[in-house]
Each structure stands twice: as C-alpha cells, then as structure tokens.
C-alpha cells in the first residue's frame, strides 16, 4: 500500500509539473483577503469604522470609474454594526455600509436582522449602488484602433440599482414553519451597450432603464415523523420602460405566478424518497416601438416540472441516488391584435431527465462517486407571419422539429495519501446530440429565416488537486484542470469548432516566524477557441479564432510587530494575452495600530494599474486613513 | 372513481404509518447496543462548557426542538443516546468528536437534516452535497468544533464568506468586468442556493433563473428565441463571475458567435453574404443586437 501511494503521489506530481509547464487559464489562487477595505472590524459585536479615501488617478478616468465605481477625489466611507442578544433568546443585528464617492446620494447598504432563537426570524435589507460605464467601445482586438482615442460619451453613462428585500420566518411549532417575503428591484439610468451603431470608433449605444420588479412569496414546511414537506408560492411583476437609444423603445409588463411543493419520506434508515413538483404561468404584454413599427405583443408561457428520487444507503459507506424528472413548457405568443396579427408563435418543449450516482467510502480514507445523467428534450415550434396555421388568418410559416439528447458521466474521487496529503480528482464527459429540422410554407418557397440542422457537442473536463501540509505552519495546494470541447455541425460538412483549456494553480501559506506569515499563489491558464477550416481574414478584420493566456501571481506578507501594530503587504498581477495584451496590477499595503483597548487606526495605500496599450489605460492610487472601534 | 379514491386514501394511510415510524440520525449510523436516550440535561452535568457555548442559540438544551424521527433533542440528537456513556461515568460509548469526524460528510449532514427538515428535500441537489463540505464547515459559529472557516458574521461583505474556499471565484471577482460581490452590491446567495434548490418551473430553466432574477427583460417569452439562451443557458456566452471582456463575455469579437454559426462559405452564413458587414472592426452584435430574443425579427436584427 505504501508503494502504491508513493507511486500515485509521484504520478500526480509529474502530471502537475507537466500541467504547470503547459500553462493555464484564469481560475484560482488568491492569497489572503487582499481586497479587504482598510480597518476591518467585523463580527457579531457592535463596531464602526470611518474611512477617508483620497483618490489620485491618471489616464482614462471613465475606465477607472467603470472599474472602481469611483469618480470623486475625496470619499468618505463607513461601515458599522450594532448587535445585541438578550437572555430571553431574542437578538437584533443592524449592519450598514455607505460611501459618497460617486454621484450625489452615495451608495451603500443597510440591513436589519432580528428574531427569537428557535422561534422567529425577520430580516430587511436595502442596497443602492451605481454602475459607471466606459463611454468608448470596449472591443479588445488587435485590429481595433489604438490611440488616438475614439469619440467618447461624456459624462460616463451611469445606472443605479436599488434593491430591497424583507423576509420573515416563524417556527409555529416543532415540525411546522411558515415564511414570507417581499423583494423590490428598481433600475434607473443608462448603461453602455456593445452596439455601436456602426463600425470602428463609434461610441457605444446607450440602453436606458426605468424598471421596477416586485416579488412577493410565501412558503412553509411541515414534518411528521419521517415525512418532511415544503411548499412555496410567489407572485412577481416586472414593468417599466426601456430604450435602445431612440431606435427601439420597450414598455415591459410581465407577470409571473409560480408555485412548488416537495416532500421527503424516510422509508427506512437506509432509504429516503423525495418528490417535487413545480408550476408557473408567465404572461408578458410588452409594447415595442421600432422605427415605424409600433407593436403590442401578447405572450404567455405555462411551465410544469416534476421529479422523484430515491437516496438509498446500500451498505455502510455506499449510497445510490436515483432520480427522474419531467418538464414541459408551452409558449403562445403573437404580435399585433387578433384581427391584424403580424407574427404568431406556438412552442412546446418537453424534456425528461434521469440521474444516477453511486458514492462509496468503503476504501480506506477514500471517497468515490460515479454519476450518470441522461437528458432528452423535444421541441415543436411553429412561427408564422400573420396568424398560425388553422387560425383563419394564416400566412407564411416555419416549423422547427428538434430533439436534443445528452449523456453526462462523471467521476469524483478524493483520497488521503498520508496524514497531511489529500488528493482530489474529478472527471466528466458530456455528449450532446441535436437533431433539428425546419420545414416551411412560404410564398417564395424559401425558408423564412435562418435555422441550424443536426449538430453534436462533446466535452471532457479533468481536474486534479493536491492539498498538502508538508511541515508545521506550511500549507501547499496545487491543482490542474483540462477542458476539451468539440462542436460539430452534421448538417454542413466540415464545420467543427473547438475549445481547449489547460489551467494550473498553486497556493502556499508559510508561517515563517511567530509574527510573520508569507502568502503566495500563482496560476496559469491557456485557452483556445478554434474553427476548423476558417479562412484567413484581411489584416483589418477581427480574427476568427481566439487564444488567451492568463498568468496570475499574488504574493503577500503579514507581520505582527507587537504592541498593537501589524503590517500587511500584497501584490497581485494578472497578465492576459489574447487579441491584445492586458496587464492588471494591484498593490496593497497597510498598517494598523491599536492605540486604545477598543480603538484602532489603519493607514493604507492601494494602487490599481490597468494597461492595454490603448487610450483607456489608467492608474488609480487610493490613500486611505481609517479609525475603527469595537464597542 | 371510488376505487381511485380508496387507492389514494390507502396510500396516504400507508404514508402516515411509514412516517410515524421511529428512527433518527443515530439509528442511521448505528446505535450502540443497549443505549437509550436519557435527556440532554444529563450531559451538562459534566460538559458545562458545551452548555455555555449553546446558551443563546437554537441548540441550547432549553430551546432545541425534538428531532421528528427519534424524539431526541439537543446533545443526544447529534451525539446519540447517552445512557451507556452516563452510566459509565463518561467512559461509555457515545458519538464523540472522533466518531463524528470519522463519518462521511453526507452522514454528518444527516445529523443536521434530522431537525432542519426544510433543508432535507433540496439538500441532495446542493452543490455541496457529496463534497467534503458538511454543514459545520460553513456554520462554524453554531456547532461546537465546527470547521476551519470563519463565520459569516466575521465578514463585511457576505460574499467573502464563500470565497474563503472558492478561490477561483475570488480571482474572477477582481477582473475588470465582474459582478460586484466584493463591493457588497450582490452576494453569492443572490444567484446560488447553497443548501440546494427545488426545481424551479421558470420559463427558461433553473440555471437561467439565477440570471433572470435581476435581468428580467431577457426572460421573454419571445416569439423568436435564441437557442443559446432557451435551450442552453447564459453561460454559453457569458462568464458570470468575471471576465476581461465587457458584458462578461467569454470571448471578445466575432469568434464568440462563430463558435456555433461558422460555415465553410464564410462570410456567407445562412445564405446571407456578410462580407459587406464584417469588414473593419464590425461585430455581429452591431446588427444582431436583440440577441437574447426578439418579438419582431427572427434573426434578432433591429
């Protein structure tokens, strides 16, 4: 056994080294909380922190605003919490954060949570934030114009998101609980779009939003003996106005009713049966104005789904999960009134899914899981100009008959190779086949609109990770991921596109001395989107393939000087090379001093440097001083 | 009809009988022979530090509900029947820390699910089910001897709690285009149901439902659907956590669309010669900008 483990460890180490050499994508690796704001005193106690930020930025201010949502030179920010627990078991927590670095009114969040232990719980949260958007096109392409900068929208577009949520749950008696809640989301303002209404350096299109979304829901759970049930119903209304510049105006009016019920029964200590059902009715009646077209739209979608499953412990350490689900959705829609239908659609999609998973911990210090999923769906869709066939006002129409089937097999395993070494591995394989054919009846005899025929997708994902604690005070985690995907058109010979990614990472922490901790992480990734048989394109036209290499490293150190002093320093670099080269560097250094029993002061310096060798490069320096206390 | 009603009534009666049958977490993982429940108050005679830890929590001996299966509550609900342990003056068998640690994470989750019934139904679908992450790995502050993670209350921003383990997402959230989780504007729970989710009968499927919760205008239903949205999901084109590309796109430029829509006769696609449109830096989106679905144009043109 010892030799086997040694062999596996060696093989894993070799594989990781090979993967590291190949280089990798964009995933993991973050050392410490290097994003944390200065002067954090956070916990389930009463505390408050006030911070003054001084912003010094260079370069393209709109891009910096888009990244940091910060436009003013001086910013005050604060966060606080008040918490209390009474002997009766009642408790109350108030937390909030706010800042004034953007447009008037500031941004932030406020939350109130309270309850009686084991009895009821109530919460209410409010969040309000602004989003700034760069006023120039974001296209990242080597053929896209480098300096001089193109035309820009000034001031930078900004959109505000307001969210409010309140919920309450009450344990009426042991085994029976009720809960209810409301949520509102309001969007106001303007965001930049990818649409440029033209090529080259044209400014982005603007999308205007003035929408309100409201949701109210109620639910509950009930348990009796080995039976557990739950249910929920909800009502949602979304309405408001949107616009794409002046060329397309929308008035939304969408209503969604939905409900679900579920149950679980422990038939025996080794067998649990689970069943769930859900249904929804969505009605949408928007009004759209596009050029000379001024249209009323009426559509609805009726959806239903049901699932049964069994969680079966075959023996100590071996479990089999089985489930089957069906789903159906029917969509009816038309543009224009009944007596002057412009377009009409009738769409019916039915799907089935079967899953099986076998888990075992029978092998020493090892967990294995094998899973398999089969899905199949059928789509029958008729879209017509004028009315649908048989409506009496029928015109040209096109019918889509599609069948999708997919199979997905997976393996997850982890084993403890030694007391301080754990190896994890995950592999999955997906194969999807789409058989699709359109038929039509049109005046000219040709298809009314573009459609795709049969196609196939294969995807293989492989991940391995090694968690080690090689010595006291040292942790080292390394991992590797490979993704290989192929998409093939079977209706058109010779069309095959691919996506290949290789990624690797390592994260290390070393408590080098009683007062010094060193942190470090590095990750590398490479991904390539390929198109078989793609022709060479002209020098000034975007390439048809896409390659990206990302390298990230983030070292850091934390030093405790004693007498209430501590220092931290972090650096993070992200190098992305795809259609253009992109460098993102972040520095963070801070020192904290606890100058009284409950008070401390923090000074910090943060820099963010974004470099694409274009007009929108920027450097943002942020100097902060904060005072915080725990009360 | 009468037969059907009798059949349904019979099934409900069987269900009730089955439901009333005894058994709980301890029975599931194996009760020591001869052990019986003695009440958790007896535990505090020796383990007063546990009593203090739970004093103001739902798990205190005074407040803990009774597990529907076994009738046990508080200490014995998790540590099993304690009669042998008590009678032997603390030397007898019980599910102590070592025994619970030796269980598989799924079995430890069952320990909690015996009372937290509202989580029992969906847990099997949780992304954490079947992983080493059991309940105590996250709920470190409500279970004594919890995992190494810091409790949610230790973080200024809710999302930071999850990012203690999910390092890849932490890195994504620092890219130039991202959902603003670290800034506190959105949280992981806005999109993810960490305890598992019941199947939603949302018009565009479960995964899209997470996105459409905020981006409601893309829910349609549209007369002309884009299959990448309706039959696949938003991640076909977007990286929801973060990207170096605007709008969180997986790729910049036209190669994103051509992954599915490339044809050998390029720039002819679907019998339409796009040569006149795709010169210079033009993008597919410049014309097909109703790409999430349209009520007015079958090829999402404006």
Interface residues (C-beta under 8 A of the other chain):
Chain A: X26 X27 X28 X29 X30 X33 X35 X36 X37 X40 X42 X43 X44 X66 X67 X69 X79 X85 X87 X89 X91 X97 X109 X117 X118 X127 X129 X134 X138 X139 X140 X141 X143 X144 X145 X161 X171 X174 X175 X177 X185 X193 X194 X195 X196 X197 X198 X199 X200 X205 X211 X213 X221 X223 X224 X225 X226 X227 X228 X229 X230 X232 X238 X242 X244 X247 X248 X250 X252 X254 X256 X258 X260 X262 X263 X264 X265 X266 X267 X268 X269 X270 X274 X276 X278 X279 X280 X282 X284 X286 X288 X290 X293 X295 X297 X299 X300 X301 X303 X304 X305 X307 X309 X311 X313 X316 X317 X319 X321 X323 X325 X327 X329 X331 X333 X334 X335 X343 X344 X345 X347 X357 X359 X361 X367 X369 X377 X379 X383 X404 X412 X414 X448 X449 X450 X451 X452 X455 X487 X489 X492 X493 X494 X495 X497 X499 X505 X507 X521 X523 X529 X531 X533 X534 X535 X538 X540 X541 X542 X543 X544 X545 X546 X552 X572 X574 X576 X578 X579 X582 X584 X586 X610
Chain B: X15 X16 X18 X19 X20 X21 X22 X23 X27 X28 X30 X56 X57 X58 X60 X63 X64 X65 X66 X68 X69 X104 X106 X117 X118 X120 X121 X122 X124 X130 X132 X141 X151 X153 X154 X155 X156 X160 X163 X167 X168 X170 X171 X172 X173 X174 X175 X176 X180 X182 X183 X184 X185 X198 X199 X200 X201 X202 X203 X214 X216 X217 X219 X220 X221 X222 X223 X224 X225 X227 X231 X244 X245 X246 X247 X251 X252 X253 X254 X255 X256 X258 X259 X260 X261 X262 X263 X264 X266 X269 X270 X271 X272 X278 X279 X280 X281 X282 X283 X285 X286 X289 X295 X296 X298 X299 X302
